[in-house]
């Protein structure tokens, strides 16, 4: 056994090394989007494998093809055996990152050169999910330092394509199932409740996506000469997507699972705090009904995340013959993604304005996560996090989606799954 004080002292002694390792990882632009250099994702995987070897694990870079035959991006699989008969623990995080977007919007010259400002480190991937990777590495280092080994068998799986939807995840899981099977799975890809207050995430929404296209003309027309009897496709699309919410701002698609009350053990989220966190402008009313946490975590939402329209600098007096909108719907825990996608498509067909021709292409469909921390591992995690932070650990939901967690649950039904930040 080791004391909490010994663990805390070891972490404090090495914290500069922890930060330095995170800075080095952030410096690799491991953007998994296909429009970026995938050699950097490979370099990132090799770097992470080296970090894990440095704390005594056997590590290799692996990849498998996705269901469409396209090669998957490189992941890292590492292992160290514990005492005979000890539990098996799987630690997950991902080393790929999102694109930086507009570099000019960053407060630093290079988003991949991490900058420390006060108690925060800024850079692409510092939190999502470089912090998860480095936390795993240094937690194992501390245990090895204080115990001369690990108290249980540990497998580390660092994915390389989480930010693009984990297309080869299921195939990789099938290929390496025996090596990934565990009694406890720790997914370090969420967040805490607030600064200084630790949390376990026990609820995540699912997600489905469709592209809806409306056609109203076989070619573009002059809006002055022909406008009036024919609504242009953009206006028609605006009318269509406006039907997706009712007057209160709730999702209007019928037949969806919706929990108007969040779990009783979830913390309260005051509206004032939410408005400040989200940057909601004064005078803008919040949409939807029910608890605020329910609207964020356990009720469905619909967002138009993209639309093909003529940009202003190219605009002319034209009736657009067609318009396509990408619609993303977040799903309440317990909702079947295929059924939700079918309900959305059926609703769109019912709401098409003025007989426009609707074509729907179905995109991703990922399940929600409905977990519990009332397990031996969950109770142990609550104690550990509360002790480390000096604040009681709370259970929270997340409005975002991590569909592969449900895949892990289905593949390893006996495993206790913990989602941390």
Secondary structure, DSSP 8 states (H G I E B T S, - for coil): ---HHHHHHHHHHHHHHHHHHHHHHHTS--B-STTS-THHHHHHHHHHHHHHHTTT-EEEEE--B-TTS-B---EEEEEE--STT--EEEEEEE--B-----GGGSSSS-TTS-EEETTEEESTTIIIIIHHHHHHHHHHHHHHHHHSS-SSEEEEEEES-GGGT-TTHHHHHHHTHHHH--SEEEEE-S--SBTTB-EEEEEE-EEEEEEEEEE--SS-EEHHHHBTTB--HHHHHHHHHGGGB-TTS-B--TT----SS--TTB----HHHHHHHHT--TT----SSS-HHHHHHTS-EEEEEEE----GGG--SEE-SEEEEEEEEEE-TT--HHHHHHHHHHHHHHH-GGG-EEEEEEEEEE--EE--S-SHHHHHHHHHHHHHHTS--EEEEESS--THHHHHHHHTTTSEEEEE-
